[in-house]
């Protein structure tokens, strides 16, 4: 979703610090910054912006089977 993409876009700056599993509140605040920029740059309509801001993120804390393991 647009909301999830905004979380990921901002998380790249400092992955450990902005990780939604460590601090969801900070992650959502960062998401809102990205969404506001997208709205201000006319990438989102005001309605799309409101919808994305009100969307609850879906986090999957369980590790998926078959993920790559470091050697």
Sine and cosine of phi, psi and omega as CSV:
sin_phi,cos_phi,sin_psi,cos_psi,sin_omega,cos_omega
0.00,0.00,0.21,-0.98,0.05,-1.00
-0.88,0.47,-0.65,0.76,0.00,-1.00
-0.88,0.47,-0.72,0.69,0.01,-1.00
-0.90,0.44,-0.65,0.76,0.02,-1.00
-0.89,0.46,-0.63,0.78,0.02,-1.00
-0.91,0.41,-0.61,0.79,0.06,-1.00
-0.88,0.47,-0.74,0.68,-0.03,-1.00
-0.91,0.41,-0.63,0.78,-0.02,-1.00
-0.87,0.49,-0.65,0.76,-0.03,-1.00
-0.99,0.15,-0.47,0.88,-0.03,-1.00
-0.92,0.40,-0.40,0.92,-0.05,-1.00
-0.90,0.44,-0.50,0.86,-0.02,-1.00
-0.84,0.54,-0.77,0.63,-0.03,-1.00
-0.60,-0.80,0.99,0.11,-0.14,-0.99
-0.83,0.56,-0.65,0.76,-0.02,-1.00
-0.95,0.32,-0.67,0.74,-0.07,-1.00
-0.96,0.28,-0.64,0.76,-0.08,-1.00
-0.99,-0.10,0.21,0.98,-0.02,-1.00
-0.89,0.45,0.83,-0.56,-0.02,-1.00
-0.91,0.42,-0.37,0.93,0.05,-1.00
-0.96,0.26,-0.46,0.89,0.00,-1.00
-1.00,0.05,-0.63,0.78,-0.03,-1.00
-0.49,-0.87,1.00,0.03,-0.05,-1.00
-0.89,0.45,-0.62,0.78,-0.02,-1.00
-0.87,0.49,-0.72,0.69,0.02,-1.00
-0.91,0.42,-0.64,0.77,0.01,-1.00
-0.88,0.47,-0.66,0.75,0.02,-1.00
-0.93,0.37,-0.60,0.80,0.06,-1.00
-0.89,0.45,-0.67,0.74,0.05,-1.00
-0.90,0.43,-0.65,0.76,0.06,-1.00
-0.84,0.55,-0.69,0.72,-0.03,-1.00
-0.90,0.43,-0.54,0.84,0.07,-1.00
-0.90,0.44,-0.74,0.67,0.01,-1.00
-0.88,0.47,-0.70,0.71,-0.01,-1.00
-0.89,0.46,-0.62,0.78,0.01,-1.00
-0.91,0.42,-0.65,0.76,0.05,-1.00
-0.89,0.45,-0.69,0.72,0.01,-1.00
-0.88,0.48,-0.64,0.76,0.05,-1.00
-0.92,0.40,-0.72,0.70,-0.04,-1.00
-0.91,0.42,-0.47,0.88,0.03,-1.00
-1.00,-0.03,0.19,0.98,0.02,-1.00
0.88,0.47,0.48,0.87,0.11,-0.99
-1.00,0.08,-0.37,0.93,0.05,-1.00
-0.77,-0.64,0.59,-0.81,0.15,-0.99
-0.98,0.22,0.30,-0.95,0.07,-1.00
-0.83,0.55,-0.60,0.80,0.02,-1.00
-0.92,0.38,-0.66,0.75,0.04,-1.00
-0.91,0.42,-0.64,0.77,0.05,-1.00
-0.87,0.50,-0.76,0.65,0.00,-1.00
-0.87,0.49,-0.68,0.73,0.01,-1.00
-0.88,0.48,-0.72,0.69,-0.01,-1.00
-0.90,0.43,-0.63,0.77,0.01,-1.00
-0.92,0.40,-0.53,0.85,-0.04,-1.00
-1.00,0.04,-0.10,1.00,-0.03,-1.00
-0.97,0.23,0.72,-0.69,0.06,-1.00
-0.99,0.11,0.76,-0.64,0.02,-1.00
-0.94,0.35,0.55,-0.83,0.06,-1.00
-0.96,-0.27,0.93,-0.38,-0.02,-1.00
-0.95,-0.30,0.64,-0.77,0.03,-1.00
-0.89,-0.45,0.99,-0.10,-0.07,-1.00
-0.96,0.26,-0.22,0.98,-0.02,-1.00
-0.99,0.13,0.66,-0.75,0.05,-1.00
-0.96,0.29,0.73,-0.69,-0.01,-1.00
-0.97,0.24,0.61,-0.79,0.08,-1.00
-0.92,0.40,0.60,-0.80,0.04,-1.00
1.00,0.06,0.12,0.99,0.04,-1.00
-0.96,0.30,0.42,-0.91,-0.06,-1.00
-0.95,0.31,0.76,-0.65,0.05,-1.00
-0.98,-0.21,0.64,-0.77,0.07,-1.00
-0.98,0.21,0.54,-0.84,-0.03,-1.00
-1.00,-0.02,0.00,0.00,0.00,0.00
